[in-house]
Amino acid sequence: MEQVQTVFKAGNSNVVAIPQNLLRSMGLTKGSKVVIEAAPTGEAFVVRKAEKGKAVANRAATVEFKKWLEQVLEEDGKVLDELAVR
């Protein structure tokens, strides 16, 4: 069943309330961790439970960090190797 919700401001964030019946159907309660991703079409969001016991990483930040690390290793890898030997 489709339910229309309104995006509203809470502090510096934009928020969408999740109706109780949908929370119950997913087994979520206040404080539950969820992962939110854009659907491949770019026209929807997917909300799913976060895996228990695992930290939820911000994928965009992880990708950005990997690119940065690769650049640092490419540019300064020899210097770092020299420092590691000493």
ABEGO torsion letter per residue (X at the ends): XBBBBBBBBBEABBBBBBBAAAAAAAGBBBGBBBBBBBBAAGABBBBBBBBBGBBBBBAAAAAAAAAAAAAAAAAAAAAAAAAAAX
